[in-house]
Amino acid sequence: MNQILYKNTKISYSDTGNGTAIVLLHGFLENKKMWKDYVSLFSETYRVITIDLLGHGESDSLGYVHEMEDNAKVVNEVLEHLKIKKATILGHSMGGYIALAFAELFPEKLQKLVLLNSTSKEDSAEKKLNRTRAIKAVKQNYINFVSLAIANLFSENNRIRLADEIEKVKTEALKTPLQGIIASLEGMKARKDRQYLLQKQLFPVLLILGKKDPVLSYEESLSQIENTIVELVSFEDGHMSHIENKEELKTMLLEFFSN
C-alpha cells in the first residue's frame, strides 16, 4: 500500500502506469477502489493516481470537519510526493468539490478538470439543512443511513437492474468510519461557491451530469455553465454515471483526456 503523512494523518493512494498524470477522486462514502476498471483502462496510456480522501477508504480522519481545502491540500501533497508538476483531475460528486478547491489553490498545477455528477455551486439553504439532518441520522442509525444514502444515488429504473452493483457500493460505503462521514458532511455543508472558476476558463473543463440524478438537479446544474466554454455530457440516468453509464463514460473521458 502506498501512503504518505499529511499533518500526521495517514493518506493512502495508488500510482499506476506512465505518461501524463490523471488523478481520480472518489465521492462521499466511496473510496479509491471505485476506480478499479477505469485505472485498468486509463493506465494503458496515462499515469493514473487514485487517492483515499480524508476519513475514507484507508486514509485516516483529520479532526471534526474535513474542509474541501484540506482534501485539496492532501491531493497536492500526494502530487508533490510523486514529483508530478501538472495533472488532469477528475472528481466524482464530493471529489468534484475537492477538485474545484484544488483548482482555486493550485491553478498552475491543473491541466484539465472533469466534474462527474458534481457542481461548482455551494449548498443551498435547504441542502445545508439536509446535511445537518444527515449528521443526526447517521449518529442514530449508521447502517440504515449508509444503505439508504447509496440506493438513493441511482436513478429509480436502475435500482433493480444494478442491484448487485449497488450492494457492492454499499459494502464499501459501510467501511467508512462515522467520524469520516460526519467530518465530510460538515465540510460539504461549509464549502464555498466556485462557479467563477468555470467562468474564468483557465483550463478545459468537462461537466458530466445525469438527467435523472436524484441528488443533483439537472436543470439547476446547467445554469452554472451558461456563457462558458465548458463541455457538457448528459446521460439519461442518475448520480452514479461511472456505474450507470460505464462504457459510454470511458469512451468520452478518453476522448477528453487526449484532446
ZALORO-953649 format. One record per residue (C-alpha): residue in three letters; x, y, z. Coordinates in nm, 2 decimals, always signed. Layout:
<atom resn="ALA" c1="X" c2="Y" c3="Z"/>
...
***
This chain:
<atom resn="MET" c1="+0.00" c2="+0.00" c3="+0.00"/>
<atom resn="ASN" c1="+0.13" c2="+0.35" c3="-0.09"/>
<atom resn="GLN" c1="+0.09" c2="+0.61" c3="+0.18"/>
<atom resn="ILE" c1="+0.21" c2="+0.95" c3="+0.29"/>
<atom resn="LEU" c1="+0.15" c2="+1.15" c3="+0.60"/>
<atom resn="TYR" c1="-0.04" c2="+1.48" c3="+0.58"/>
<atom resn="LYS" c1="-0.05" c2="+1.67" c3="+0.92"/>
<atom resn="ASN" c1="+0.04" c2="+1.33" c3="+1.08"/>
<atom resn="THR" c1="-0.26" c2="+1.18" c3="+0.92"/>
<atom resn="LYS" c1="-0.22" c2="+0.86" c3="+0.70"/>
<atom resn="ILE" c1="-0.32" c2="+0.91" c3="+0.34"/>
<atom resn="SER" c1="-0.35" c2="+0.61" c3="+0.11"/>
<atom resn="TYR" c1="-0.31" c2="+0.63" c3="-0.27"/>
<atom resn="SER" c1="-0.23" c2="+0.43" c3="-0.58"/>
<atom resn="ASP" c1="+0.00" c2="+0.51" c3="-0.87"/>
<atom resn="THR" c1="-0.03" c2="+0.31" c3="-1.19"/>
<atom resn="GLY" c1="+0.11" c2="+0.35" c3="-1.54"/>
<atom resn="ASN" c1="+0.32" c2="+0.61" c3="-1.72"/>
<atom resn="GLY" c1="+0.26" c2="+0.93" c3="-1.91"/>
<atom resn="THR" c1="+0.05" c2="+1.24" c3="-1.84"/>
<atom resn="ALA" c1="-0.10" c2="+1.23" c3="-1.49"/>
<atom resn="ILE" c1="-0.47" c2="+1.17" c3="-1.44"/>
<atom resn="VAL" c1="-0.60" c2="+1.20" c3="-1.08"/>
<atom resn="LEU" c1="-0.93" c2="+1.03" c3="-0.99"/>
<atom resn="LEU" c1="-1.11" c2="+1.15" c3="-0.68"/>
<atom resn="HIS" c1="-1.39" c2="+0.95" c3="-0.53"/>
<atom resn="GLY" c1="-1.71" c2="+1.09" c3="-0.37"/>
<atom resn="PHE" c1="-1.87" c2="+1.08" c3="-0.03"/>
<atom resn="LEU" c1="-1.90" c2="+0.72" c3="+0.12"/>
<atom resn="GLU" c1="-1.67" c2="+0.60" c3="-0.17"/>
<atom resn="ASN" c1="-1.30" c2="+0.52" c3="-0.18"/>
<atom resn="LYS" c1="-1.03" c2="+0.47" c3="-0.44"/>
<atom resn="LYS" c1="-1.14" c2="+0.11" c3="-0.52"/>
<atom resn="MET" c1="-1.44" c2="+0.25" c3="-0.71"/>
<atom resn="TRP" c1="-1.20" c2="+0.34" c3="-1.00"/>
<atom resn="LYS" c1="-1.06" c2="-0.01" c3="-1.05"/>
<atom resn="ASP" c1="-1.19" c2="-0.06" c3="-1.40"/>
<atom resn="TYR" c1="-1.10" c2="+0.29" c3="-1.51"/>
<atom resn="VAL" c1="-0.75" c2="+0.26" c3="-1.38"/>
<atom resn="SER" c1="-0.70" c2="-0.06" c3="-1.58"/>
<atom resn="LEU" c1="-0.81" c2="+0.12" c3="-1.90"/>
<atom resn="PHE" c1="-0.65" c2="+0.46" c3="-1.85"/>
<atom resn="SER" c1="-0.32" c2="+0.33" c3="-1.72"/>
<atom resn="GLU" c1="-0.25" c2="+0.18" c3="-2.07"/>
<atom resn="THR" c1="-0.19" c2="+0.54" c3="-2.19"/>
<atom resn="TYR" c1="-0.16" c2="+0.76" c3="-1.87"/>
<atom resn="ARG" c1="-0.02" c2="+0.77" c3="-1.53"/>
<atom resn="VAL" c1="-0.32" c2="+0.72" c3="-1.30"/>
<atom resn="ILE" c1="-0.33" c2="+0.83" c3="-0.94"/>
<atom resn="THR" c1="-0.62" c2="+0.74" c3="-0.71"/>
<atom resn="ILE" c1="-0.64" c2="+0.88" c3="-0.35"/>
<atom resn="ASP" c1="-0.85" c2="+0.78" c3="-0.05"/>
<atom resn="LEU" c1="-0.97" c2="+1.12" c3="+0.07"/>
<atom resn="LEU" c1="-0.98" c2="+1.22" c3="+0.44"/>
<atom resn="GLY" c1="-1.18" c2="+0.97" c3="+0.65"/>
<atom resn="HIS" c1="-1.25" c2="+0.74" c3="+0.36"/>
<atom resn="GLY" c1="-1.10" c2="+0.41" c3="+0.25"/>
<atom resn="GLU" c1="-0.76" c2="+0.35" c3="+0.41"/>
<atom resn="SER" c1="-0.70" c2="+0.72" c3="+0.49"/>
<atom resn="ASP" c1="-0.74" c2="+0.85" c3="+0.84"/>
<atom resn="SER" c1="-0.97" c2="+1.13" c3="+0.96"/>
<atom resn="LEU" c1="-0.83" c2="+1.47" c3="+1.04"/>
<atom resn="GLY" c1="-1.04" c2="+1.64" c3="+1.31"/>
<atom resn="TYR" c1="-1.42" c2="+1.71" c3="+1.31"/>
<atom resn="VAL" c1="-1.46" c2="+1.90" c3="+0.98"/>
<atom resn="HIS" c1="-1.29" c2="+1.78" c3="+0.65"/>
<atom resn="GLU" c1="-1.30" c2="+2.10" c3="+0.45"/>
<atom resn="MET" c1="-1.27" c2="+2.08" c3="+0.08"/>
<atom resn="GLU" c1="-0.95" c2="+2.28" c3="+0.10"/>
<atom resn="ASP" c1="-0.80" c2="+2.02" c3="+0.35"/>
<atom resn="ASN" c1="-0.87" c2="+1.75" c3="+0.09"/>
<atom resn="ALA" c1="-0.73" c2="+1.96" c3="-0.19"/>
<atom resn="LYS" c1="-0.41" c2="+2.00" c3="+0.01"/>
<atom resn="VAL" c1="-0.40" c2="+1.62" c3="+0.06"/>
<atom resn="VAL" c1="-0.41" c2="+1.58" c3="-0.32"/>
<atom resn="ASN" c1="-0.14" c2="+1.84" c3="-0.37"/>
<atom resn="GLU" c1="+0.08" c2="+1.66" c3="-0.11"/>
<atom resn="VAL" c1="+0.04" c2="+1.33" c3="-0.30"/>
<atom resn="LEU" c1="+0.14" c2="+1.50" c3="-0.63"/>
<atom resn="GLU" c1="+0.44" c2="+1.67" c3="-0.46"/>
<atom resn="HIS" c1="+0.55" c2="+1.33" c3="-0.32"/>
<atom resn="LEU" c1="+0.52" c2="+1.18" c3="-0.67"/>
<atom resn="LYS" c1="+0.70" c2="+1.48" c3="-0.82"/>
<atom resn="ILE" c1="+0.41" c2="+1.55" c3="-1.05"/>
<atom resn="LYS" c1="+0.40" c2="+1.91" c3="-1.16"/>
<atom resn="LYS" c1="+0.07" c2="+1.91" c3="-1.36"/>
<atom resn="ALA" c1="-0.23" c2="+1.68" c3="-1.37"/>
<atom resn="THR" c1="-0.58" c2="+1.64" c3="-1.51"/>
<atom resn="ILE" c1="-0.82" c2="+1.59" c3="-1.22"/>
<atom resn="LEU" c1="-1.15" c2="+1.41" c3="-1.23"/>
<atom resn="GLY" c1="-1.38" c2="+1.43" c3="-0.92"/>
<atom resn="HIS" c1="-1.70" c2="+1.24" c3="-0.87"/>
<atom resn="SER" c1="-1.96" c2="+1.43" c3="-0.66"/>
<atom resn="MET" c1="-1.77" c2="+1.54" c3="-0.34"/>
<atom resn="GLY" c1="-1.45" c2="+1.46" c3="-0.53"/>
<atom resn="GLY" c1="-1.55" c2="+1.73" c3="-0.78"/>
<atom resn="TYR" c1="-1.59" c2="+1.99" c3="-0.49"/>
<atom resn="ILE" c1="-1.23" c2="+1.89" c3="-0.39"/>
<atom resn="ALA" c1="-1.11" c2="+1.92" c3="-0.75"/>
<atom resn="LEU" c1="-1.25" c2="+2.27" c3="-0.76"/>
<atom resn="ALA" c1="-1.08" c2="+2.37" c3="-0.43"/>
<atom resn="PHE" c1="-0.76" c2="+2.23" c3="-0.58"/>
<atom resn="ALA" c1="-0.81" c2="+2.45" c3="-0.89"/>
<atom resn="GLU" c1="-0.85" c2="+2.75" c3="-0.67"/>
<atom resn="LEU" c1="-0.55" c2="+2.68" c3="-0.46"/>
<atom resn="PHE" c1="-0.31" c2="+2.54" c3="-0.72"/>
<atom resn="PRO" c1="-0.43" c2="+2.66" c3="-1.06"/>
<atom resn="GLU" c1="-0.09" c2="+2.63" c3="-1.22"/>
<atom resn="LYS" c1="-0.09" c2="+2.25" c3="-1.14"/>
<atom resn="LEU" c1="-0.42" c2="+2.17" c3="-1.32"/>
<atom resn="GLN" c1="-0.42" c2="+2.07" c3="-1.68"/>
<atom resn="LYS" c1="-0.78" c2="+1.98" c3="-1.72"/>
<atom resn="LEU" c1="-1.08" c2="+1.93" c3="-1.49"/>
<atom resn="VAL" c1="-1.37" c2="+1.68" c3="-1.50"/>
<atom resn="LEU" c1="-1.67" c2="+1.73" c3="-1.28"/>
<atom resn="LEU" c1="-1.85" c2="+1.40" c3="-1.27"/>
<atom resn="ASN" c1="-2.21" c2="+1.43" c3="-1.12"/>
<atom resn="SER" c1="-2.08" c2="+1.73" c3="-0.93"/>
<atom resn="THR" c1="-2.13" c2="+2.11" c3="-0.92"/>
<atom resn="SER" c1="-1.94" c2="+2.43" c3="-0.86"/>
<atom resn="LYS" c1="-2.23" c2="+2.58" c3="-0.67"/>
<atom resn="GLU" c1="-2.24" c2="+2.59" c3="-0.29"/>
<atom resn="ASP" c1="-2.51" c2="+2.41" c3="-0.10"/>
<atom resn="SER" c1="-2.85" c2="+2.59" c3="-0.09"/>
<atom resn="ALA" c1="-3.00" c2="+2.67" c3="+0.25"/>
<atom resn="GLU" c1="-3.22" c2="+2.36" c3="+0.21"/>
<atom resn="LYS" c1="-2.93" c2="+2.13" c3="+0.12"/>
<atom resn="LYS" c1="-2.73" c2="+2.26" c3="+0.43"/>
<atom resn="LEU" c1="-3.03" c2="+2.18" c3="+0.65"/>
<atom resn="ASN" c1="-3.04" c2="+1.83" c3="+0.49"/>
<atom resn="ARG" c1="-2.67" c2="+1.78" c3="+0.57"/>
<atom resn="THR" c1="-2.74" c2="+1.87" c3="+0.93"/>
<atom resn="ARG" c1="-3.03" c2="+1.62" c3="+0.94"/>
<atom resn="ALA" c1="-2.79" c2="+1.36" c3="+0.78"/>
<atom resn="ILE" c1="-2.54" c2="+1.41" c3="+1.06"/>
<atom resn="LYS" c1="-2.81" c2="+1.34" c3="+1.31"/>
<atom resn="ALA" c1="-2.94" c2="+1.04" c3="+1.12"/>
<atom resn="VAL" c1="-2.60" c2="+0.87" c3="+1.08"/>
<atom resn="LYS" c1="-2.54" c2="+0.91" c3="+1.45"/>
<atom resn="GLN" c1="-2.87" c2="+0.75" c3="+1.53"/>
<atom resn="ASN" c1="-2.85" c2="+0.46" c3="+1.28"/>
<atom resn="TYR" c1="-2.53" c2="+0.43" c3="+1.09"/>
<atom resn="ILE" c1="-2.61" c2="+0.12" c3="+0.88"/>
<atom resn="ASN" c1="-2.96" c2="+0.24" c3="+0.79"/>
<atom resn="PHE" c1="-2.82" c2="+0.58" c3="+0.69"/>
<atom resn="VAL" c1="-2.54" c2="+0.44" c3="+0.46"/>
<atom resn="SER" c1="-2.77" c2="+0.18" c3="+0.30"/>
<atom resn="LEU" c1="-3.04" c2="+0.44" c3="+0.21"/>
<atom resn="ALA" c1="-2.78" c2="+0.70" c3="+0.10"/>
<atom resn="ILE" c1="-2.63" c2="+0.47" c3="-0.15"/>
<atom resn="ALA" c1="-2.95" c2="+0.34" c3="-0.30"/>
<atom resn="ASN" c1="-3.08" c2="+0.69" c3="-0.34"/>
<atom resn="LEU" c1="-2.78" c2="+0.78" c3="-0.57"/>
<atom resn="PHE" c1="-2.90" c2="+0.57" c3="-0.86"/>
<atom resn="SER" c1="-3.19" c2="+0.65" c3="-1.09"/>
<atom resn="GLU" c1="-3.51" c2="+0.46" c3="-1.00"/>
<atom resn="ASN" c1="-3.51" c2="+0.25" c3="-1.31"/>
<atom resn="ASN" c1="-3.15" c2="+0.13" c3="-1.23"/>
<atom resn="ARG" c1="-3.21" c2="+0.02" c3="-0.87"/>
<atom resn="ILE" c1="-3.33" c2="-0.33" c3="-0.98"/>
<atom resn="ARG" c1="-3.11" c2="-0.36" c3="-1.29"/>
<atom resn="LEU" c1="-2.80" c2="-0.28" c3="-1.10"/>
<atom resn="ALA" c1="-2.89" c2="-0.44" c3="-0.76"/>
<atom resn="ASP" c1="-2.56" c2="-0.64" c3="-0.74"/>
<atom resn="GLU" c1="-2.35" c2="-0.33" c3="-0.82"/>
<atom resn="ILE" c1="-2.55" c2="-0.13" c3="-0.56"/>
<atom resn="GLU" c1="-2.47" c2="-0.40" c3="-0.29"/>
<atom resn="LYS" c1="-2.10" c2="-0.38" c3="-0.37"/>
<atom resn="VAL" c1="-2.11" c2="+0.00" c3="-0.34"/>
<atom resn="LYS" c1="-2.29" c2="-0.03" c3="+0.00"/>
<atom resn="THR" c1="-2.04" c2="-0.29" c3="+0.12"/>
<atom resn="GLU" c1="-1.75" c2="-0.04" c3="+0.06"/>
<atom resn="ALA" c1="-1.95" c2="+0.25" c3="+0.20"/>
<atom resn="LEU" c1="-2.01" c2="+0.07" c3="+0.52"/>
<atom resn="LYS" c1="-1.63" c2="+0.06" c3="+0.58"/>
<atom resn="THR" c1="-1.63" c2="+0.44" c3="+0.61"/>
<atom resn="PRO" c1="-1.59" c2="+0.54" c3="+0.98"/>
<atom resn="LEU" c1="-1.85" c2="+0.75" c3="+1.15"/>
<atom resn="GLN" c1="-1.60" c2="+1.03" c3="+1.21"/>
<atom resn="GLY" c1="-1.52" c2="+1.04" c3="+0.83"/>
<atom resn="ILE" c1="-1.88" c2="+1.06" c3="+0.74"/>
<atom resn="ILE" c1="-1.97" c2="+1.34" c3="+0.98"/>
<atom resn="ALA" c1="-1.65" c2="+1.54" c3="+0.90"/>
<atom resn="SER" c1="-1.72" c2="+1.52" c3="+0.53"/>
<atom resn="LEU" c1="-2.09" c2="+1.62" c3="+0.57"/>
<atom resn="GLU" c1="-1.97" c2="+1.93" c3="+0.77"/>
<atom resn="GLY" c1="-1.71" c2="+2.01" c3="+0.51"/>
<atom resn="MET" c1="-1.95" c2="+1.99" c3="+0.22"/>
<atom resn="LYS" c1="-2.20" c2="+2.20" c3="+0.41"/>
<atom resn="ALA" c1="-1.94" c2="+2.47" c3="+0.46"/>
<atom resn="ARG" c1="-1.79" c2="+2.47" c3="+0.11"/>
<atom resn="LYS" c1="-1.76" c2="+2.79" c3="-0.10"/>
<atom resn="ASP" c1="-1.93" c2="+2.86" c3="-0.42"/>
<atom resn="ARG" c1="-1.68" c2="+2.83" c3="-0.70"/>
<atom resn="GLN" c1="-1.88" c2="+2.90" c3="-1.02"/>
<atom resn="TYR" c1="-1.63" c2="+3.17" c3="-1.11"/>
<atom resn="LEU" c1="-1.38" c2="+2.90" c3="-1.19"/>
<atom resn="LEU" c1="-1.60" c2="+2.78" c3="-1.47"/>
<atom resn="GLN" c1="-1.64" c2="+3.14" c3="-1.60"/>
<atom resn="LYS" c1="-1.27" c2="+3.22" c3="-1.59"/>
<atom resn="GLN" c1="-1.18" c2="+2.94" c3="-1.83"/>
<atom resn="LEU" c1="-0.83" c2="+2.89" c3="-1.71"/>
<atom resn="PHE" c1="-0.83" c2="+2.53" c3="-1.82"/>
<atom resn="PRO" c1="-1.05" c2="+2.29" c3="-2.02"/>
<atom resn="VAL" c1="-1.35" c2="+2.17" c3="-1.81"/>
<atom resn="LEU" c1="-1.58" c2="+1.88" c3="-1.88"/>
<atom resn="LEU" c1="-1.91" c2="+1.86" c3="-1.68"/>
<atom resn="ILE" c1="-2.09" c2="+1.52" c3="-1.68"/>
<atom resn="LEU" c1="-2.45" c2="+1.51" c3="-1.55"/>
<atom resn="GLY" c1="-2.73" c2="+1.26" c3="-1.51"/>
<atom resn="LYS" c1="-3.07" c2="+1.39" c3="-1.62"/>
<atom resn="LYS" c1="-3.24" c2="+1.17" c3="-1.35"/>
<atom resn="ASP" c1="-2.99" c2="+1.24" c3="-1.08"/>
<atom resn="PRO" c1="-3.18" c2="+1.21" c3="-0.75"/>
<atom resn="VAL" c1="-2.94" c2="+1.43" c3="-0.55"/>
<atom resn="LEU" c1="-2.82" c2="+1.70" c3="-0.80"/>
<atom resn="SER" c1="-3.08" c2="+1.88" c3="-1.00"/>
<atom resn="TYR" c1="-3.00" c2="+1.86" c3="-1.37"/>
<atom resn="GLU" c1="-3.18" c2="+2.19" c3="-1.46"/>
<atom resn="GLU" c1="-3.01" c2="+2.38" c3="-1.18"/>
<atom resn="SER" c1="-2.67" c2="+2.24" c3="-1.28"/>
<atom resn="LEU" c1="-2.70" c2="+2.37" c3="-1.63"/>
<atom resn="SER" c1="-2.71" c2="+2.74" c3="-1.51"/>
<atom resn="GLN" c1="-2.35" c2="+2.73" c3="-1.39"/>
<atom resn="ILE" c1="-2.22" c2="+2.68" c3="-1.74"/>
<atom resn="GLU" c1="-2.42" c2="+2.94" c3="-1.93"/>
<atom resn="ASN" c1="-2.20" c2="+3.16" c3="-2.14"/>
<atom resn="THR" c1="-1.89" c2="+2.94" c3="-2.08"/>
<atom resn="ILE" c1="-1.70" c2="+2.71" c3="-2.30"/>
<atom resn="VAL" c1="-1.74" c2="+2.42" c3="-2.05"/>
<atom resn="GLU" c1="-1.80" c2="+2.10" c3="-2.24"/>
<atom resn="LEU" c1="-2.12" c2="+1.92" c3="-2.13"/>
<atom resn="VAL" c1="-2.20" c2="+1.55" c3="-2.14"/>
<atom resn="SER" c1="-2.55" c2="+1.44" c3="-2.03"/>
<atom resn="PHE" c1="-2.66" c2="+1.09" c3="-1.95"/>
<atom resn="GLU" c1="-3.02" c2="+0.97" c3="-1.90"/>
<atom resn="ASP" c1="-2.95" c2="+0.82" c3="-1.56"/>
<atom resn="GLY" c1="-2.86" c2="+0.91" c3="-1.20"/>
<atom resn="HIS" c1="-2.57" c2="+1.03" c3="-0.98"/>
<atom resn="MET" c1="-2.35" c2="+0.72" c3="-1.04"/>
<atom resn="SER" c1="-2.25" c2="+0.77" c3="-1.41"/>
<atom resn="HIS" c1="-1.93" c2="+0.57" c3="-1.36"/>
<atom resn="ILE" c1="-2.16" c2="+0.26" c3="-1.29"/>
<atom resn="GLU" c1="-2.48" c2="+0.35" c3="-1.47"/>
<atom resn="ASN" c1="-2.32" c2="+0.46" c3="-1.79"/>
<atom resn="LYS" c1="-1.98" c2="+0.29" c3="-1.76"/>
<atom resn="GLU" c1="-1.89" c2="+0.21" c3="-2.12"/>
<atom resn="GLU" c1="-2.00" c2="+0.54" c3="-2.27"/>
<atom resn="LEU" c1="-1.83" c2="+0.73" c3="-1.99"/>
<atom resn="LYS" c1="-1.50" c2="+0.55" c3="-2.05"/>
<atom resn="THR" c1="-1.51" c2="+0.65" c3="-2.42"/>
<atom resn="MET" c1="-1.59" c2="+1.01" c3="-2.35"/>
<atom resn="LEU" c1="-1.32" c2="+1.05" c3="-2.09"/>
<atom resn="LEU" c1="-1.05" c2="+0.91" c3="-2.31"/>
<atom resn="GLU" c1="-1.16" c2="+1.15" c3="-2.58"/>
<atom resn="PHE" c1="-1.14" c2="+1.45" c3="-2.34"/>
<atom resn="PHE" c1="-0.80" c2="+1.34" c3="-2.20"/>
<atom resn="SER" c1="-0.65" c2="+1.31" c3="-2.55"/>
<atom resn="ASN" c1="-0.77" c2="+1.64" c3="-2.70"/>
***
